[in-house]
Amino acid sequence: MSAIAVQLPAPRTSMLVRRRIATYFVGGVDQIPGLVEALGCLVHDLSVDVRDGVRESTMTCAVLIDAAEVEPLLERLRGLPSVVSSELV
């Protein structure tokens, strides 16, 4: 009986995608380090708008992330106590 060698294809590496995310939060500048830490991926562009007298502040960013990780990232941001909402833009 002879053995047949079967060569399996190598696993494909994940395809990274660039996504823009807008996150609205309360608590002012004190919340920024936690928001940035929650991103946990390669950030290309980040801007934060915090204004006196305005309840909500905004963080917008462009991230390079595996397509399958986009929703978990948004859920992670939404799970922070200071976050009002976080969405793709």
C-alpha positions as CSV (number, residue, x, y, z in Angstrom):
1,M,0.0,0.0,0.0
2,S,1.5,3.3,-1.0
3,A,0.9,6.6,0.9
4,I,-0.3,9.6,-1.0
5,A,1.2,12.9,0.1
6,V,-1.2,15.8,0.2
7,Q,0.1,19.3,0.4
8,L,-2.3,21.7,2.1
9,P,-2.2,25.4,1.2
10,A,-0.6,27.6,3.7
11,P,-3.0,29.6,5.9
12,R,-3.7,33.0,4.5
13,T,-2.7,36.0,6.5
14,S,-5.4,38.4,7.5
15,M,-6.3,41.2,5.2
16,L,-6.0,44.6,7.0
17,V,-8.5,47.3,6.2
18,R,-8.5,51.0,6.9
19,R,-11.6,52.2,8.7
20,R,-12.6,55.6,10.1
21,I,-14.3,55.5,13.5
22,A,-16.1,58.3,15.3
23,T,-16.5,58.0,19.1
24,Y,-18.6,60.3,21.2
25,F,-17.7,60.5,24.9
26,V,-18.2,62.4,28.1
27,G,-15.7,63.3,30.8
28,G,-13.4,65.5,28.8
29,V,-9.7,65.2,28.3
30,D,-9.3,62.8,31.3
31,Q,-10.9,60.1,29.1
32,I,-8.5,60.3,26.2
33,P,-5.8,57.9,27.4
34,G,-8.4,55.1,28.0
35,L,-10.0,55.7,24.6
36,V,-6.6,55.5,22.8
37,E,-5.7,52.4,24.8
38,A,-9.0,50.7,23.9
39,L,-8.2,51.1,20.2
40,G,-5.4,48.5,20.5
41,C,-4.5,48.7,16.8
42,L,-2.5,50.7,14.3
43,V,-3.8,54.2,14.2
44,H,-3.1,56.4,11.2
45,D,-4.9,59.5,12.1
46,L,-6.4,60.7,15.4
47,S,-8.2,63.8,16.4
48,V,-10.0,64.8,19.5
49,D,-12.5,67.7,19.9
50,V,-13.1,68.7,23.5
51,R,-14.9,71.9,24.2
52,D,-15.9,73.8,27.3
53,G,-19.6,73.9,27.9
54,V,-20.3,71.0,25.5
55,R,-21.4,67.7,27.2
56,E,-20.0,65.3,24.6
57,S,-16.6,65.3,23.0
58,T,-15.5,63.6,19.8
59,M,-12.6,61.3,18.9
60,T,-12.2,60.4,15.2
61,C,-9.5,58.1,13.9
62,A,-8.4,56.0,11.0
63,V,-7.3,52.6,12.0
64,L,-5.6,49.7,10.1
65,I,-7.3,46.5,11.4
66,D,-8.2,43.0,10.4
67,A,-11.7,43.1,8.9
68,A,-13.0,40.6,11.5
69,E,-11.8,42.8,14.3
70,V,-13.8,45.9,13.3
71,E,-17.0,45.0,15.2
72,P,-15.1,43.8,18.3
73,L,-13.2,47.1,18.4
74,L,-16.5,49.1,18.2
75,E,-18.0,47.0,21.0
76,R,-14.9,47.5,23.1
77,L,-15.1,51.2,22.7
78,R,-18.9,51.2,23.4
79,G,-18.2,49.2,26.5
80,L,-16.2,52.0,28.1
81,P,-18.2,54.0,30.7
82,S,-17.4,57.3,29.2
83,V,-18.5,56.4,25.6
84,V,-21.9,57.5,24.4
85,S,-21.5,55.9,20.9
86,S,-18.9,54.6,18.5
87,E,-19.5,54.1,14.8
88,L,-17.9,53.7,11.4
89,V,-17.9,56.9,9.4
